[in-house]
Amino acid sequence: MQRVVQFMGLEPERLQARWVSGSEGPRFAEIINQVTEDIRALGPNRKLRDDA
């Protein structure tokens, strides 16, 4: 999947996969918050930034 993401012009770090059970609401929220922080830290997508 990371190759497809790179082919599309996105950094592979923008793709993250986790397994969370439906009964793990607090863990799900924690993972979503962490992924959001990770994506924000990357800033704008490199392709969009470099093509501008």
Buried (B, 14 or more C-beta within 10 A) or exposed (E): EEEEBEEEEBBEEBEEEEEEEEEEEEEBEEBEEEEEEEBEEEEEBEEEEEEE
